[in-house]
Structures are given as structure tokens and as C-alpha cells.
Amino acid sequence: VLNRELQPEGPTNYQFRVARDEAYLLEVNPRISASTSLRAALGVNEPGMCIDHYIRGRDVGSARLRPGEAWRFIQDEVRVR
């Protein structure tokens, strides 16, 4: 729905926050996400597609998805002395 309404061109990252079981749009960023490596491993190489489209002028079409699973973990560790 957001892509259809906003019609962004190129990689767009949407950030949401969940409160009381409802998702709220926090921000929209025209950028490649930090989880790009996960999608690339499963067949969606956004940086490569951008280079092909914007620099080489090629029609990139649709990505060829590979079946699989991916997880991303973010962990903060603070040691105060």
C-alpha cells in the first residue's frame, strides 16, 4: 500500500514501531537497508540492481528469489565501570 501511494523510485526503507498491537509508520528512508546482505543471499541484490538500472541503464526486471531462511540479530552490550 505504501509503495503504491508514495511511488518511491529505488530502494526505500520503511521503519515501523509496534504499540498496543498496532504498527505505526515511524520514517521512510530512500536507502538500502542494513539487512541487504540477507536479501542478496536469497536472490535480491539491491545494490547490483541499482547500479544496473541507474548507471548502466538496464532493465533489471524482477529478482530471482532463492528459497531459504535468514535471521538478523542486533545486540547491544554495555559494560560500565
C-alpha positions, 0 to 999 in steps of 0.5 A: 500500500505504501509503495503504491501511494508514495511511488518511491523510485529505488530502494526505500526503507520503511521503519515501523514501531509496534504499540498496543498491537498496532504498527505505526509508520515511524520514517521512510528512508530512500536507502538500502537497508542494513539487512541487504546482505540477507536479501542478496543471499536469497536472490535480491541484490539491491545494490547490483540492481541499482547500479544496473538500472541507474548507471548502466541503464538496464532493465533489471526486471524482477529478482530471482528469489532463492528459497531459504531462511535468514535471521538478523540479530542486533545486540547491544552490550554495555559494560560500565565501570 
